[in-house]
């Protein structure tokens, strides 16, 4: 039995890269929520912008997770 180390390395690199990207996007969503709360407590500002940022970031994270589940579960194909 032979292992194709190149393919294994590519899968590892893509997995690590996507994981880092999802964590960064999620952190940007948390930052958007913090901006929303700060603007709301401060009595003005761009609270809508922070909420929109958070919503888009969390939606992107949910889409990536849903796509991953779609790829893993064979009943969805």
C-alpha positions in Angstrom: 0.0 0.0 0.0 1.5 3.3 -1.1 0.6 6.7 0.3 0.7 9.7 -2.0 2.3 12.2 0.4 1.8 15.1 -2.1 -2.0 14.7 -2.0 -1.9 14.3 1.8 0.1 17.5 2.1 -2.3 19.4 -0.2 -5.3 18.3 1.7 -3.6 19.3 5.0 -2.7 22.8 3.6 -6.2 23.4 2.3 -7.7 22.3 5.6 -5.5 24.5 7.6 -6.0 27.5 5.3 -9.7 27.2 5.3 -9.8 26.8 9.1 -7.7 30.0 9.5 -9.9 31.8 7.0 -13.1 30.8 8.8 -11.7 31.8 12.2 -10.7 35.2 10.8 -14.1 35.8 9.3 -15.8 34.8 12.5 -13.5 37.1 14.5 -14.6 39.9 12.1 -18.2 39.1 12.9 -17.5 39.3 16.6 -15.8 42.7 16.0 -18.9 43.8 14.1 -21.1 42.9 17.1 -18.7 44.8 19.4 -19.0 47.8 17.2 -22.8 47.5 17.2 -22.9 47.3 21.0 -20.5 50.2 21.4 -22.5 52.4 19.1 -25.7 51.4 20.8 -24.4 52.2 24.2 -22.8 55.4 23.1 -26.1 56.8 21.9 -25.4 57.0 18.2 -22.9 56.2 15.5 -23.0 53.6 12.9 -24.6 50.7 14.7 -26.2 49.4 11.5 -22.8 49.0 9.8 -21.5 46.9 12.7 -24.6 44.7 12.6 -24.4 44.3 8.9 -20.7 43.3 9.2 -21.5 40.7 11.8 -24.4 39.3 9.8 -22.4 38.9 6.6 -19.5 37.3 8.5 -21.6 34.9 10.4 -23.6 34.0 7.2 -20.3 33.3 5.4 -19.1 31.1 8.2 -22.4 29.2 8.2 -22.2 28.7 4.4 -18.7 27.2 4.7 -19.8 24.9 7.5 -22.9 23.8 5.5 -20.7 23.2 2.4 -18.3 21.1 4.5 -21.2 19.0 5.9 -22.5 18.6 2.3 -19.2 17.2 1.2 -18.9 14.8 4.1 -22.4 13.3 4.3 -23.0 11.1 1.3 -26.8 11.2 1.5 -26.7 14.9 0.4 -25.2 14.0 -3.0 
